[in-house]
Amino acid sequence: MVPKSKNIFYGWYIVFAAWITYFATASMQGYGTGAFIIPMTESLGWTRTEFVLAITIAQFIMAFTQTAIGKPLDERGPKPFLLISAIIIFVGGFLISQVDALWQWILVRGLFVAVGTGLTSGILVTVTLARWFVVKRGRALGFASVGISLSGVIVPYLLTLLIVAIGWDKTWLVLTSIVAIILLISRKIMYRQPEDRGLYPDGYTQEQIQQGAGEAARKDYDNSLNRVQAMKTPAFWLLIVAFGIGSYSILSMAIHAIPYLVDSGFSSKTAALMITVYTIPGLLTRPFWGILGERYNPQIVAALIFTTMATGLMIIVYGASNVNLIIVMAGFIIAGTGLAGNIPINELIFATFFGRKYLGQVRGMAQPFRMVFNSSGPILLALWYDYTGSYTISLIVMGALAYLAAVVMVMIPRPNLQQVGKDE
């Protein structure tokens, strides 16, 4: 799979593999799941809280799965995890198609399939990219995460049409089969780090390295913090809090946007189309956010991202309350523009703060805490809806938390290596 051309750095093939992996995992999670809420709850007689309970449990399972693979990922690279994930997701699709009771849905989607998605979503992609790129890390993460946006653009709408045509059960089979194939393709391309292929980060040649071109990569590696050291720093915990409360609305909107807009008076097709509108800005702006994070203080960039997301969410709530499609669409465009920068700037800051040598361990250790925020959002929205019959207040609170996250982010001190000591 290594290209013969010496003019193309193999890291960009890694970016492509990351791109399709992001597409696959995003399709299995929020963007894909939202299309199934109404048809499955109406068919099986569940409440939305019961449906989302499996997704909430899955977030915790995914988090602990990523914690478990942190160290093995540092040592073995992504290939074995991509293979296992593809098998689990393929089998999981068949099992979901046979579900006719809530406990089965929770067992299969909340536990079994969650292990498969946990192996490949999150840290597997970002840790691998962070090892192949240092100077160009922001743009690599930005271009790769376009795959998430593409999933949001096409998957909810296609799944909505497919569910109408063949039913939700057969649609799960189609979705998981495609996802498994994509992960196997990615496995063929992915490698742990450039040094394993006789290469250097960012595509520098040996001659360029000897002339000092790889100094940033060397410092990044030499000054890396392991998970014990990272957890001693205030930055580790403050980053978790800031990205946690700032990202509350992401999974919540991906899952609840369609039923929220249908409840507000829009058709199901229009609601699904808004998910497409929500993710289209990411096709253009994710690389922009990544490059911006390279060139300027990434903490300021992150604060701008949270502010943009919060403002867009407030506009969506106002537009939905007035059943005004134009305002709702504008809100989704603005929120989607902020959403696009969340993943690249998140991973850029963690890699910049803690280095690439032990990044799998550090990111893995952060995942359970991060998932507490991610998983609680959708279930809290569902509980609030089942209790009040409305999403409005809960969405406004999420927007306010994103504004707070912007303030917290700019105040986070960078890790002090002298305080934690050298590598232990």
N, C-alpha and C positions, 0 to 999 in steps of 0.2 A: 504493500500500500504506500510505500515511500515514493514520492514522485521523483522522476529522473532529473527534472529541471533543477539546476542549482540556483535559479533566479527566484524561486518561490520558497520562502521559508515554510517549513512543514508546520510551524505553529498556526498558520492560517488554515490549514486543513483541520487542525484541532479546533479552531474557531467554528468551522463548518459543522464538525461533529457535535460541538457544544450547542450550536444553533438548532440542529434537528432534535437533539435530546431535550432541550428546553421546550421545543414545540410539542414533543410527545408527552412530556410530564405535565405541562400546562393543560393539555387536552384531557388528561386523566383527572385533573384536580378541579379547580374552581370553574374554569371556562366550560369544560365538558359537563361537569356535574349539574350546573345550574339548569341546563336544558331538560334534565330528568325530574326536577322537583315536582312540577304540577302533574305530569302524566303518571308518575309512580305513586304519588300520594293519593291521587284520585282513583287509580286502579286498585291499589292495595288497602285503601282506607286508613292511611297514616296521617298524622299531623305533620306540619313542616318541622316542628321541633324533633319529632321522632326520626324523620328522614335525616335531618342535619346532625343528629346525635352520632350517627356512624361517621360522618365527616369530621366531627370534633374529635372523636376517639382516634380516627386515622391520623390526625395532626400530631397527637402525642406519640403514637406508634412510629410515625415517620421520624419524629425528633429523636427518639431513643435509638432508632435504627441508625441514624446518621451519627449519633454519638458513638455507637458501637463500631462503626466502620472508619472512624476518624484516623486512628493509628494504622490499621491495615491499609487504608487508602494512601497514607504517606509512604508505606513500605512497598505495596504491590501495584499501586496504580488502579485505574478505573475498570479495566477489562473484565475481571471476574464478577464484579458487581453488576455490570451491564447485562451479562449473560443470565445471571440468576434473576435479575429484575424482569427481563423479557419473558422468561418461563413463568414466573409467578403471575404477571399481568395477563398473559395469554390464558392460563388456566382460570384465573380470577374472572375473566370475562364470561367464560362458560358458566361458572358457578353463579354469577350475578343474574344471568339470564334465566336461571331456574328458581330464583328467589320468590317465595310467596308468603313469607312471614317476616316480621320485623327482626327477630333474633337472628335469622339467616343473613339479612342485610347487614346487620351490625357485625356479625362474625366474618363475613366475606369481605365487605367493603371497608369496615372499620378496622379489621385486624389483618387478614390475609393479604389483600391487595395493598394495604398501607405499607407493609414491609417491602413489597416490590417497588412501589413509587418512592419510598424512603431511600432505597439503595441508589437511585439515580437522580432524584431531584435535589436541589440545594447544593450541598457541599461538593458532591462529586464533580460537577461541571466547573464550579467556581474555583475550587482548589487546583484542579488541573490547569485551567487557564492561567491562574496566578503564578504557576510554576513556569509556564512557557513565555510569559510576558512580564516585564517589570516596568520599563520606561513606557511601553505602549499598552500597559495593563488596562487602563480605562477604556480605550477604544476597543480592545479585544473583548472585554466584558460587555461593552455597549452593543457591538455588532452581534455577538452571540445571543444576547438576550432579546434581539429582534424576533427570535423564534417564538418567544412567549406572546409577543404582540400579534404575530401572524396567526397563532392558535386562536387568540381572542377574536380576530377579524373574521375567520372563516368557520371555525369549529361549532360555536353555539348555533349559528344559523343553519349550517348543514345538518347538525344533529336534530334540530327542531323539525326540519323537513323530513329527515329520515325516520324519526319517531312516528310522524303522521303516516308515512308510507308503509313501514314494516313493523312498527311497534317498538316500545322501549327495550324489550328483552333482546330482540335481534340486533338492535342498534348498539347495545353494549358489546355484542360479539364482534361487530364490525369495528368499533372503536378500539377495543383492546387488541385485536389482531393487527391493526395498522400500527399501533403504538409498539407492540412487540417487534415487528419487522424493523421499525425505525431504530430501536435500541440495538438490535443486532448489527445494523449497518454502522452505527456509531462505534460499536465495539471494535469493528475492523480498523477504524481510523485512530482511535484514542491511544495515546501513550502517556505514561506517568509524567515525564519531564524531558526537556530537550537533551540533557546530559545522557540519558539512556539511549539516545539515537546519535550520539557523537556531535551534538549541536549545542548552541548557547542561547540563552533567553534573548528574545527580541530579534533573532535572526542575525546577530553579529557573527562575523567570521573569526577564526582564530587570530588572524593578523590584526583585526580591529580590537579584539580583546587584549592582545599584547600591547596595543597602543593606548589602552585605558578606556576603551569604549564601553566595557562592561562593568565599570565601577559601581553604578547604581545597583546592578544585579548582585554584585559581590557583597556590598553593604547590606542589601536587603536580606541576603542569606546569612551573613555572619551575625547580624543583629536580631535575628529571629528569636521570638520568645516561645517557649513551650507552654503547654496548657496551664501548668502550675504557676509559672511566672506570670502569664497573661491574667490569670484570675486574681493575682495580687494587686493588679492595677485598677484604679478607679475607672479608667477608660473602658475596660472590658464590660463592666456592669452598666455604666452610663450609656454605652452604645446599644446594649440590649434594650434598655428602657426607652431610649429615644426612637430606635427603629421599631420597637414594639408598639408604642402608642401612636407613632406616626404612620404605621402601616395597618392599623386596626381595620380600616375600611376596605383594604384590597381584596382579601378573600371574601369578606362579607358582601361586597358589591358584586363580585364575580358569581357568587352563589345566589344571592337574593335579588339581584337587579331585575331579572325577568319577572318573578312573581310580584315584586314591588311595583313595577310599572304596569303590569296587568291589573293589579288591585287599584291603581291610580286612574285607570280608565283607558289605557292603551291596549292595542291588540297584542297577542303573543308574538306575532311576526315582527311588529314594530319594536317590542321589547327586546327580542333577540337581536334585532338590527342595532339597537343602542349599545349592546355589548361589542358589536363590531366597531361602532363609532368610538367607544371607550378605548379600544385597543389600536385603532388606526394610527394615532399620533406616535405610538411607540415604534412603528415601522420607520419613521423619519428621525425621531428625537432621541432614541436610546443611544446611538453612537455619539450624538451631540453631547448628551449628559456625560458620557464616559470621557470624551476628550476634554470637556469643561473641567471634570474632576482631576485630570492630569495637569492642566495648566494653572488652575487656581486652587485655593484652599478647599479641599473636598468637603469639609464640614460646613462651609458657607453654602456650597452647592447643594448639600443635603438639606439644609434649612430652607433653601429656595424650593426644593422639590416638595417638602412637606407642606409649605405654604400654598403651593399651586394645587396640590391634591385637595387640601382642605377647602380652598375657595371653590374649586369645581364641584365638590360634594354639596356645599351649601347652595350653589346655583341649581344643581339637580333637584334638591328637595323643594326649592321654591318653584321650579318649573313643573314638577310632578304634582305639587299641591294645587296648581292652577291648570293642570292638564294642558300645558303649553309645550308642544313638541319642539319648537325652535329653541326655547330656553333650556329644556332638558338636553337637547343635542349639544348646545354650547357648553353646558356643564360637564357633559361626558368628554367633550374634546379637551377642556381645560384640565379636568381630573386625570384624564388619560395621558396628557402631556407630563404631568407630575409623576404619575404611576410609572411611566417609561423609565424614569431615572432611578427608581428605588433600588432595583437589584444591582445595576452596575456600580452605583455610588456606595451601596452597602458593602459589597465585596471589595471594592477598591479601598475603602477606609480600613476594613479589617486587615487586608493584606498589607497596606501601608503601615499601619500601627504595629502589627505583630510579625511581619515577615513571612516568607514562603516555606521555610524549612519544616516547621511544625504546623502549618496552616490547617491541615486536616484535623489534627487534634484540637486546635483552638476553636475552629468553626464548629466541630462536632460537639464540643463542650457547651458552646453557646446555644445550640439548637433547641434543647429542651426548654430553656427559658424563653427563647424566641417563640416557640410554638405555643406557649401558654397564652401569649398575646394573640397570635394568629388564629388559634383554634377557638378561643373564647368569643371572638367577635361574631362569627356566624351563629353560634348557639344562643348568645345573648340577644341577637336580633330576632331569632326565631321565638325565643321565650317571650320577648316583649310583644311581638306580633300576636302570638297566641293569647297573651293576657289582655292586650288593648285593641287588637285588630288593626294596628297601624305601625309602620316602621319609622315615622317622621322624627320623633324625639330621639330615638336611639341613633339615627343617622346624624342628627345635629351634634350630639355628644361626641361622636367619632370625629367629626370635623373639628370640633374644639380641641380634642386631644392631639390632632395633627398640628394645629397651631402651637400647642404647648411643646410638642416634640422639636419644632424648629428652634425654639428658645433654648431648650436643653442641649441640642446638638452643638450650637456655637460656643457653649460654655465647657465642653468636655476637654480636659487637658490631655495632651499626647502622653503615651507611656514613657516613664523615666527609667531607662535601662539600668542606671546606676542604683536605683532603689530596689530593683528585683534581683540584681546580680547577673552574672553570666550564666550561660547554659549549664544546667545541672544534669 
